Amino acid sequence: MSLGEYSRYGRQMILPSMGLPGQLKLRKSRVLVIGAGGLGCPSIQYLVAAGVGHITVLDHDTVEKSNLARQILHTDDRVGMNKAVSVSIASKIINPFVHVEPVQTSLSVENAVPLIKTHDIVLDCTDNVLTRYLISDAAVKCGRQVVSGAAQGFDGQLVVLHKDLRPAEPVPRGPCYRCLFPKAPKPEEVTDCEDGGVLGTITGLVGTMQAFETIKLLTGIGDDDEDDKGRPIVGMTLVSPLSFPPSRSVRLRPRRITTCRACGDPEQMQADLNYIAFCGLTNGRTLDGFDEITTSNFAKLNGRPQSKAHIIDVRPKVEFEIAQLPNTTNIPFRQIDSDPKKWYTDILKSIGNTQDDHQVYVLCRRGNDSRLASDKQAKIRFTNITGGLRAWSNEVDKNFPVY
């Protein structure tokens, strides 16, 4: 190491469990971080600061203003830039002794194994179910550990997947993601941070914990808990600052070699599995019973004096209160989905129990929930406003708030 590195890392090197050997292990390590968003930014920041020698950051997305409240390595002047590139620029400022390699693409079946096998540890900093399965499956195939984090709302969780338990026998590894969740949740049961919201300090907390766990695994510091037979215990850490206690650990069941498709035969599993079909992310059926209109055409139509358009906004109440179009009725999609009959009744009340002279338009934030809501009731001819309020801001009213 150079004199500059000795000076930079001195405070952590004097820790008895770290020392110079631990710092050299970090310096020689290669870490793959998948996702440079809310979890990836704090993880990368502290891995870079700690002196991990090589960090590869994989992300196909670009920086948006809505990212800046929680994705702390991105800045206003880098809006529109690829996130992996943005993070690499920020990392050079934090620590010039660390090499951060940006990869401007998404993870796929084709590149997962080649990427993972050239790194010592993988950090899953994504919020996508399909990608989580793909990361875990490829890591099992490559014999790598995955430090997986998740955050939504005011809660978060952390777990090390496929954890190295040596010299424990007969199972030298902890469970993978597929061991814990053999069946993928239905798409409608999954909410990401863009739709469900998340507080930036929660992603910061979980991401920092991911960085610490990675440092533990790379250096060997810290003693893992053991059961009464001396075998390491694998647990999941749950973080919920609004609860008491604010964090707790849950012991995980062992690896399922005989029933897990990944741990049983990872070579065959990856060759046979269609991840899109497994996660239920098909193109979907064609939704009938309603028309669609662009935001620009709707703006022209709604501006006519003879127009009697009625607008139903299906966003949650908290989002509706942030910003809304004039003369709009809020009926949240969650209510529509749980009780379609009441949805029909509420619509009739809103339009005065007649639809002869009224056209009902449905919109939401991005145009997805409004399409689903329109399909819930075939008795009324709906027109879905494509692209939702985000498209309205981009194409019609630049002053309409985007969040």
DAFENZI-V752885 format. One record per pair of residues at least 4 apart in sequence whose ideal C-beta (glycine too) atoms are under 6 Angstrom apart, sorted by the first residue. I is the first residue (numbers start at 0). J is the second residue. D is the distance in whole Angstrom. If there is no record, write none. Layout:
i=I j=J d=D
i=I j=J d=D
//
This chain:
i=0 j=4 d=4
i=0 j=5 d=6
i=4 j=8 d=6
i=4 j=96 d=6
i=8 j=12 d=5
i=8 j=22 d=5
i=8 j=50 d=5
i=11 j=17 d=6
i=12 j=17 d=6
i=12 j=19 d=6
i=12 j=22 d=5
i=16 j=220 d=4
i=17 j=21 d=4
i=17 j=220 d=6
i=21 j=218 d=4
i=24 j=217 d=6
i=24 j=218 d=5
i=25 j=50 d=5
i=25 j=51 d=5
i=25 j=217 d=6
i=26 j=50 d=6
i=26 j=52 d=5
i=27 j=52 d=6
i=28 j=51 d=5
i=28 j=52 d=6
i=28 j=119 d=5
i=28 j=217 d=5
i=29 j=53 d=4
i=29 j=118 d=5
i=29 j=119 d=5
i=30 j=51 d=5
i=30 j=54 d=5
i=30 j=120 d=5
i=31 j=55 d=5
i=31 j=118 d=4
i=31 j=121 d=5
i=32 j=39 d=5
i=32 j=43 d=6
i=32 j=56 d=5
i=32 j=122 d=5
i=32 j=124 d=6
i=33 j=57 d=5
i=33 j=106 d=6
i=33 j=123 d=6
i=33 j=125 d=6
i=34 j=39 d=4
i=34 j=58 d=6
i=34 j=124 d=4
i=34 j=125 d=4
i=35 j=39 d=4
i=35 j=56 d=5
i=35 j=58 d=4
i=35 j=82 d=4
i=35 j=83 d=5
i=35 j=86 d=5
i=36 j=70 d=5
i=37 j=69 d=5
i=37 j=70 d=6
i=37 j=202 d=3
i=38 j=124 d=4
i=38 j=148 d=5
i=38 j=202 d=5
i=38 j=205 d=6
i=38 j=206 d=4
i=39 j=43 d=6
i=39 j=124 d=4
i=40 j=70 d=5
i=40 j=71 d=5
i=40 j=72 d=4
i=41 j=203 d=5
i=41 j=206 d=3
i=41 j=207 d=5
i=42 j=122 d=6
i=42 j=124 d=6
i=42 j=206 d=4
i=42 j=209 d=5
i=42 j=210 d=5
i=43 j=47 d=6
i=43 j=86 d=6
i=45 j=207 d=6
i=45 j=210 d=4
i=46 j=51 d=5
i=46 j=54 d=6
i=46 j=210 d=5
i=47 j=90 d=5
i=47 j=93 d=5
i=47 j=94 d=5
i=47 j=97 d=5
i=48 j=93 d=6
i=48 j=94 d=6
i=49 j=214 d=6
i=53 j=98 d=5
i=54 j=99 d=5
i=55 j=100 d=5
i=56 j=83 d=4
i=56 j=86 d=5
i=56 j=101 d=5
i=57 j=102 d=5
i=58 j=82 d=4
i=58 j=83 d=4
i=59 j=104 d=5
i=59 j=105 d=4
i=60 j=82 d=5
i=61 j=79 d=6
i=61 j=81 d=6
i=62 j=66 d=6
i=62 j=73 d=5
i=62 j=77 d=5
i=62 j=78 d=5
i=62 j=80 d=5
i=62 j=82 d=6
i=62 j=85 d=5
i=64 j=78 d=6
i=66 j=70 d=4
i=66 j=73 d=6
i=68 j=199 d=5
i=69 j=199 d=3
i=69 j=202 d=5
i=72 j=86 d=5
i=72 j=89 d=4
i=73 j=77 d=6
i=73 j=85 d=5
i=77 j=85 d=4
i=80 j=84 d=6
i=80 j=85 d=5
i=81 j=103 d=5
i=83 j=101 d=4
i=83 j=102 d=6
i=83 j=103 d=6
i=84 j=101 d=5
i=87 j=99 d=4
i=87 j=101 d=4
i=90 j=99 d=4
i=106 j=111 d=6
i=106 j=130 d=6
i=106 j=133 d=6
i=110 j=114 d=5
i=111 j=133 d=6
i=111 j=137 d=4
i=112 j=116 d=6
i=112 j=137 d=5
i=112 j=140 d=6
i=115 j=121 d=6
i=115 j=137 d=5
i=115 j=138 d=6
i=115 j=141 d=5
i=115 j=143 d=5
i=116 j=141 d=4
i=120 j=144 d=5
i=120 j=213 d=6
i=120 j=216 d=6
i=121 j=138 d=6
i=121 j=143 d=6
i=121 j=145 d=5
i=122 j=146 d=5
i=122 j=209 d=6
i=123 j=134 d=5
i=123 j=145 d=5
i=123 j=147 d=4
i=125 j=130 d=5
i=126 j=191 d=4
i=126 j=192 d=6
i=128 j=183 d=6
i=128 j=189 d=6
i=128 j=278 d=5
i=129 j=274 d=5
i=129 j=278 d=5
i=131 j=176 d=6
i=133 j=274 d=6
i=134 j=145 d=6
i=135 j=145 d=6
i=135 j=160 d=5
i=135 j=175 d=5
i=135 j=176 d=3
i=136 j=261 d=5
i=136 j=269 d=6
i=138 j=143 d=4
i=138 j=145 d=5
i=138 j=161 d=5
i=139 j=161 d=5
i=139 j=175 d=5
i=139 j=261 d=5
i=139 j=262 d=6
i=139 j=265 d=5
i=140 j=265 d=4
i=144 j=159 d=6
i=144 j=161 d=6
i=144 j=162 d=6
i=144 j=163 d=6
i=145 j=160 d=4
i=145 j=161 d=6
i=146 j=159 d=6
i=146 j=209 d=5
i=146 j=212 d=5
i=146 j=213 d=5
i=147 j=158 d=5
i=147 j=160 d=5
i=148 j=157 d=5
i=148 j=205 d=5
i=148 j=209 d=5
i=149 j=156 d=5
i=150 j=155 d=4
i=150 j=197 d=5
i=150 j=201 d=5
i=150 j=202 d=5
i=150 j=205 d=5
i=151 j=192 d=6
i=151 j=195 d=5
i=151 j=197 d=5
i=153 j=198 d=6
i=153 j=241 d=5
i=154 j=239 d=5
i=155 j=201 d=5
i=155 j=205 d=4
i=155 j=238 d=4
i=156 j=235 d=6
i=156 j=237 d=5
i=157 j=205 d=6
i=157 j=208 d=5
i=157 j=236 d=4
i=158 j=235 d=4
i=160 j=175 d=5
i=160 j=176 d=5
i=161 j=172 d=5
i=161 j=175 d=5
i=162 j=173 d=4
i=162 j=233 d=5
i=164 j=171 d=5
i=164 j=173 d=6
i=164 j=231 d=5
i=165 j=171 d=5
i=167 j=230 d=5
i=167 j=231 d=6
i=170 j=254 d=5
i=172 j=254 d=6
i=173 j=233 d=4
i=174 j=178 d=4
i=174 j=179 d=5
i=174 j=251 d=6
i=174 j=254 d=5
i=175 j=261 d=5
i=175 j=262 d=6
i=177 j=259 d=5
i=177 j=261 d=4
i=178 j=254 d=6
i=178 j=255 d=5
i=178 j=259 d=5
i=183 j=277 d=6
i=183 j=278 d=4
i=184 j=188 d=4
i=184 j=189 d=5
i=185 j=279 d=6
i=186 j=279 d=5
i=190 j=194 d=5
i=190 j=195 d=4
i=192 j=197 d=4
i=197 j=201 d=6
i=197 j=202 d=6
i=202 j=206 d=6
i=214 j=218 d=6
i=215 j=220 d=6
i=215 j=221 d=5
i=223 j=231 d=5
i=224 j=232 d=5
i=225 j=229 d=5
i=225 j=231 d=6
i=226 j=230 d=5
i=226 j=232 d=6
i=232 j=250 d=6
i=233 j=251 d=5
i=234 j=248 d=4
i=234 j=249 d=6
i=234 j=250 d=5
i=235 j=249 d=5
i=235 j=251 d=6
i=236 j=248 d=5
i=237 j=247 d=5
i=238 j=246 d=5
i=240 j=245 d=5
i=254 j=262 d=6
i=255 j=259 d=4
i=256 j=262 d=5
i=259 j=263 d=6
i=260 j=268 d=4
i=261 j=265 d=5
i=261 j=268 d=5
i=264 j=268 d=6
i=268 j=272 d=6
i=272 j=277 d=6
i=275 j=280 d=5
i=286 j=370 d=6
i=286 j=374 d=4
i=288 j=377 d=4
i=289 j=373 d=4
i=289 j=381 d=4
i=289 j=383 d=6
i=290 j=382 d=5
i=291 j=383 d=5
i=291 j=385 d=5
i=292 j=296 d=5
i=292 j=297 d=5
i=292 j=382 d=5
i=293 j=385 d=6
i=294 j=384 d=6
i=294 j=386 d=6
i=294 j=390 d=5
i=294 j=391 d=5
i=294 j=394 d=5
i=294 j=395 d=5
i=295 j=394 d=5
i=295 j=395 d=6
i=297 j=301 d=6
i=297 j=384 d=5
i=298 j=395 d=5
i=301 j=306 d=6
i=301 j=308 d=5
i=307 j=356 d=5
i=307 j=357 d=5
i=308 j=358 d=5
i=308 j=360 d=6
i=309 j=350 d=5
i=309 j=357 d=5
i=309 j=359 d=5
i=310 j=327 d=4
i=310 j=360 d=5
i=311 j=328 d=6
i=311 j=330 d=6
i=311 j=361 d=5
i=312 j=319 d=6
i=312 j=323 d=6
i=312 j=327 d=5
i=312 j=329 d=5
i=312 j=362 d=6
i=313 j=332 d=4
i=313 j=363 d=5
i=313 j=368 d=5
i=313 j=369 d=6
i=313 j=372 d=5
i=314 j=318 d=4
i=314 j=319 d=5
i=314 j=363 d=5
i=314 j=364 d=6
i=315 j=331 d=5
i=319 j=323 d=5
i=319 j=329 d=4
i=321 j=402 d=6
i=322 j=400 d=4
i=323 j=327 d=5
i=328 j=349 d=5
i=330 j=345 d=6
i=332 j=336 d=6
i=332 j=368 d=4
i=332 j=372 d=5
i=335 j=342 d=4
i=335 j=372 d=5
i=335 j=375 d=5
i=339 j=375 d=5
i=342 j=375 d=6
i=342 j=376 d=6
i=343 j=376 d=5
i=347 j=352 d=5
i=350 j=354 d=6
i=350 j=357 d=5
i=354 j=379 d=6
i=359 j=379 d=6
i=359 j=381 d=5
i=360 j=382 d=5
i=360 j=384 d=6
i=361 j=369 d=4
i=361 j=372 d=6
i=361 j=373 d=5
i=361 j=381 d=5
i=361 j=383 d=5
i=362 j=369 d=5
i=362 j=384 d=4
i=362 j=387 d=5
i=363 j=368 d=4
i=363 j=369 d=4
i=363 j=387 d=5
i=364 j=387 d=5
i=364 j=388 d=6
i=365 j=387 d=5
i=365 j=389 d=5
i=366 j=385 d=5
i=366 j=386 d=5
i=366 j=387 d=4
i=368 j=372 d=6
i=369 j=383 d=5
i=370 j=383 d=5
i=373 j=381 d=4
i=373 j=383 d=5
i=386 j=390 d=3
i=390 j=394 d=6
i=391 j=395 d=5
i=391 j=399 d=6
i=392 j=399 d=4
i=392 j=401 d=5
//
